Amino acid sequence: MIPRNGRDNLESVLEMESGYVLDFRGRTFDDFFYETIDIDPQEKSNLFSGRGSSKAKRLRAFIERGASSIKAKLLREMWEYREDMEFAPPVNDAEKARELYFSTIARIEGRADAIDTSAIEAFEPSETLEELVASIRRDLDAKKPQAGIDRLHTYCMKRFASLVRKHERGECGKDDPLHSRVARYVKLLSEQRDLTLLSKRIVKSSISVFEAMNPVRNNRSFAHDNPELVEMEEARFIFDSVAAFLRYSKAIDGRYFED
């Protein structure tokens, strides 16, 4: 069962409150189902009946009755459709709405282990950075973390260069490897925060963790023509571990590095 807040958010994102669904017409609504999940609403009317005849009510009925994997695929495709709309409907707190939308999909699929992407964000105005973040999230939403390892490395390169620039008033060299950038940030963190011994060890160990990302990126990702990618579960573990450090730096950055 979908929680009330998840259901309300889903309906808000898809503009279902008025009985419509985004900008679909009757025919394009049916066509979208057929092209996306190979279901013709006219032939499978039992999946769409009982709630009413509007597009929103038909979609609600399908979400109640359809197979979990099919519903999840449809909702992901509807998000992509919404993103490509010329005049996409605005929502309050778009980032929070997105996270809740995909956590609702994870719940529909019976997964409680979706990777937390809250710390993978556009931390400064940049169209390139925004697309980089979007591409990482698309891979994670598609349950393909192994496909996003290369871009996660690129994201971290940008993120720690930005942190060094902000707090050290210095620049990272173009050829500075990721772990060197992380080491400069960890040094700043250790000097300016009264960390416990445990936290000091954790943040210092992160330097070697990020150093180990380099061979993974070079030899087991799409960065090059590699014959083999990191296995999915290991890729999930890498994402979770890196994201944990990013969440910590995000949480303390504004609080402890005030200008």
C-alpha positions as CSV (number, residue, x, y, z in Angstrom):
1,M,0.0,0.0,0.0
2,I,1.3,3.4,-0.9
3,P,1.5,5.9,2.0
4,R,-0.8,8.9,1.9
5,N,2.1,11.4,1.4
6,G,3.5,9.3,-1.5
7,R,0.2,9.0,-3.2
8,D,-0.5,12.8,-2.8
9,N,2.9,13.6,-4.2
10,L,2.5,11.3,-7.1
11,E,-0.8,12.8,-8.0
12,S,0.6,16.3,-7.7
13,V,3.6,15.5,-9.9
14,L,1.4,14.0,-12.6
15,E,-1.2,16.7,-12.3
16,M,-4.0,14.3,-11.5
17,E,-6.0,16.5,-9.1
18,S,-8.3,17.8,-11.9
19,G,-9.0,14.4,-13.4
20,Y,-6.3,14.7,-16.1
21,V,-2.8,13.2,-16.3
22,L,-0.2,15.7,-17.4
23,D,-1.1,16.9,-21.0
24,F,-2.4,13.5,-22.2
25,R,-5.5,13.4,-24.4
26,G,-7.7,10.3,-24.4
27,R,-5.9,8.7,-27.4
28,T,-2.3,9.7,-26.4
29,F,-3.0,8.4,-22.9
30,D,-3.9,4.9,-24.3
31,D,-1.0,5.1,-26.8
32,F,1.5,5.8,-23.9
33,F,0.5,2.7,-22.1
34,Y,0.8,0.6,-25.2
35,E,4.1,2.0,-26.3
36,T,5.6,1.9,-22.8
37,I,4.4,-1.3,-21.2
38,D,2.6,-3.1,-24.1
39,I,-0.8,-2.8,-22.5
40,D,-3.8,-1.5,-24.5
41,P,-6.2,0.1,-22.0
42,Q,-9.1,-0.6,-24.3
43,E,-8.4,-4.3,-24.4
44,K,-7.5,-4.6,-20.7
45,S,-10.3,-2.5,-19.5
46,N,-10.6,-4.5,-16.2
47,L,-7.3,-3.0,-15.1
48,F,-8.7,0.5,-15.5
49,S,-12.3,0.3,-14.4
50,G,-14.0,0.8,-11.1
51,R,-12.8,4.3,-10.3
52,G,-14.4,6.3,-13.0
53,S,-13.8,7.3,-16.6
54,S,-11.4,10.2,-16.3
55,K,-7.7,9.7,-17.1
56,A,-6.7,10.3,-13.5
57,K,-9.3,7.8,-12.2
58,R,-8.2,5.2,-14.8
59,L,-4.6,5.6,-13.8
60,R,-5.5,5.2,-10.1
61,A,-7.3,2.0,-10.9
62,F,-4.3,0.7,-12.8
63,I,-1.9,1.6,-9.9
64,E,-4.2,-0.5,-7.6
65,R,-4.5,-3.5,-9.9
66,G,-1.5,-3.7,-12.2
67,A,1.6,-5.8,-11.6
68,S,4.2,-4.1,-9.4
69,S,7.0,-4.2,-12.0
70,I,4.8,-2.9,-14.7
71,K,3.4,0.0,-12.6
72,A,7.0,1.0,-11.6
73,K,8.1,1.0,-15.3
74,L,5.1,3.1,-16.3
75,L,5.6,5.7,-13.5
76,R,9.3,6.0,-14.4
77,E,8.4,6.6,-18.0
78,M,5.8,9.2,-17.0
79,W,8.4,11.1,-15.0
80,E,10.7,11.1,-18.1
81,Y,7.7,12.3,-20.2
82,R,7.0,15.0,-17.7
83,E,10.7,16.1,-17.8
84,D,10.5,16.4,-21.6
85,M,7.4,18.5,-21.7
86,E,7.9,22.0,-23.0
87,F,5.8,23.5,-20.2
88,A,6.3,21.0,-17.4
89,P,3.9,21.7,-14.4
90,P,5.7,23.3,-11.4
91,V,5.7,21.6,-8.1
92,N,6.6,22.8,-4.6
93,D,10.2,21.9,-3.6
94,A,11.0,20.0,-6.8
95,E,13.9,18.1,-5.3
96,K,11.9,16.7,-2.4
97,A,9.0,15.9,-4.8
98,R,11.4,13.9,-7.0
99,E,12.9,11.9,-4.2
100,L,9.4,11.1,-2.8
101,Y,8.2,10.1,-6.3
102,F,11.0,7.6,-6.8
103,S,10.8,6.3,-3.2
104,T,7.2,5.6,-3.9
105,I,8.2,3.6,-7.0
106,A,10.7,1.7,-4.9
107,R,7.9,0.9,-2.4
108,I,5.6,-0.3,-5.2
109,E,8.4,-2.7,-6.3
110,G,8.8,-3.9,-2.7
111,R,12.3,-2.4,-2.4
112,A,13.3,-0.5,0.8
113,D,16.9,-0.3,-0.3
114,A,16.9,2.5,-2.9
115,I,20.2,4.4,-2.9
116,D,20.0,7.7,-1.1
117,T,20.9,10.4,-3.7
118,S,20.1,13.4,-1.6
119,A,23.7,14.4,-1.4
120,I,24.3,14.1,-5.2
121,E,23.1,17.5,-6.2
122,A,24.1,20.5,-8.3
123,F,26.1,22.4,-5.7
124,E,26.7,25.4,-7.9
125,P,25.0,26.9,-11.0
126,S,26.1,24.9,-14.0
127,E,24.1,23.3,-16.9
128,T,26.9,20.7,-17.3
129,L,26.8,19.8,-13.6
130,E,23.0,19.6,-13.6
131,E,23.0,17.1,-16.5
132,L,25.8,15.1,-14.8
133,V,23.6,14.8,-11.6
134,A,20.5,14.0,-13.7
135,S,22.4,11.2,-15.6
136,I,23.6,9.6,-12.4
137,R,20.1,9.6,-11.0
138,R,18.7,8.1,-14.2
139,D,21.1,5.2,-13.8
140,L,20.2,4.7,-10.2
141,D,16.4,5.0,-10.8
142,A,16.9,2.3,-13.6
143,K,18.6,0.1,-11.0
144,K,21.9,0.3,-12.9
145,P,24.4,1.7,-10.4
146,Q,27.3,0.0,-12.3
147,A,26.5,2.2,-15.3
148,G,26.9,5.4,-13.2
149,I,30.3,4.7,-11.6
150,D,32.3,6.8,-14.1
151,R,30.0,9.8,-13.7
152,L,30.1,9.4,-9.9
153,H,33.8,9.8,-10.1
154,T,33.5,12.9,-12.3
155,Y,30.9,14.3,-9.9
156,C,33.3,13.8,-6.9
157,M,36.1,15.5,-8.8
158,K,34.0,18.5,-9.3
159,R,32.5,18.4,-5.8
160,F,35.8,18.4,-3.9
161,A,37.4,20.9,-6.2
162,S,34.5,23.2,-5.3
163,L,34.9,22.6,-1.6
164,V,38.7,23.3,-1.7
165,R,38.0,26.4,-3.7
166,K,35.4,27.6,-1.2
167,H,37.3,26.9,2.0
168,E,41.0,27.0,1.1
169,R,40.6,29.9,-1.4
170,G,42.7,27.8,-3.7
171,E,42.3,25.8,-6.9
172,C,42.9,22.1,-7.6
173,G,45.1,21.4,-10.6
174,K,43.4,20.0,-13.6
175,D,45.4,16.8,-13.3
176,D,45.1,16.5,-9.5
177,P,43.6,13.0,-8.9
178,L,40.4,12.6,-6.8
179,H,42.1,11.4,-3.6
180,S,44.4,14.5,-3.6
181,R,41.3,16.7,-3.7
182,V,39.7,14.7,-1.0
183,A,42.9,14.9,1.1
184,R,42.9,18.7,0.9
185,Y,39.3,18.8,2.1
186,V,39.9,16.3,4.9
187,K,42.9,18.4,6.1
188,L,40.6,21.5,6.3
189,L,38.0,19.5,8.1
190,S,40.4,18.1,10.6
191,E,41.9,21.5,11.3
192,Q,38.6,23.4,11.8
193,R,36.4,20.8,13.5
194,D,36.8,19.2,16.9
195,L,36.3,15.7,15.6
196,T,36.2,12.6,17.8
197,L,39.0,10.1,17.3
198,L,36.5,7.8,15.6
199,S,35.4,10.5,13.1
200,K,39.0,11.5,12.4
201,R,39.8,7.9,11.5
202,I,36.7,7.6,9.3
203,V,37.3,10.9,7.3
204,K,41.0,10.1,6.9
205,S,40.3,6.6,5.7
206,S,38.0,8.2,3.0
207,I,41.2,9.4,1.2
208,S,42.2,5.8,0.5
209,V,38.6,5.0,-0.4
210,F,38.5,7.7,-3.1
211,E,41.9,6.7,-4.3
212,A,40.6,3.2,-4.9
213,M,37.9,4.7,-7.1
214,N,40.5,5.5,-9.8
215,P,41.3,1.9,-10.9
216,V,37.6,1.0,-10.6
217,R,36.7,3.9,-12.9
218,N,39.6,3.1,-15.3
219,N,39.1,-0.6,-15.5
220,R,35.5,-1.5,-14.5
221,S,33.3,1.3,-15.8
222,F,32.2,2.9,-19.0
223,A,35.1,5.4,-18.8
224,H,36.9,3.2,-21.3
225,D,36.2,0.2,-23.5
226,N,36.3,-2.2,-20.6
227,P,35.1,-5.8,-21.1
228,E,33.6,-6.0,-17.6
229,L,31.7,-3.7,-15.3
230,V,31.6,-3.7,-11.6
231,E,28.8,-6.1,-10.4
232,M,25.6,-4.4,-9.5
233,E,25.7,-5.2,-5.7
234,E,29.2,-4.0,-5.5
235,A,28.3,-0.8,-7.4
236,R,25.5,-0.2,-5.0
237,F,28.0,-0.6,-2.1
238,I,30.3,1.9,-3.7
239,F,27.5,4.4,-4.2
240,D,26.3,4.0,-0.7
241,S,29.7,4.5,0.8
242,V,30.6,7.5,-1.3
243,A,27.2,9.1,-0.7
244,A,27.6,8.7,3.1
245,F,30.7,10.9,3.0
246,L,29.0,13.4,0.6
247,R,26.0,13.6,3.0
248,Y,28.3,14.4,5.9
249,S,30.2,17.1,4.1
250,K,26.9,18.6,2.9
251,A,25.4,18.5,6.5
252,I,28.4,20.3,8.1
253,D,29.5,22.6,5.2
254,G,27.0,25.4,5.8
255,R,27.2,25.1,9.6
256,Y,30.9,24.9,10.2
257,F,32.6,26.7,7.3
258,E,30.8,30.0,7.5
259,D,32.6,32.9,5.8
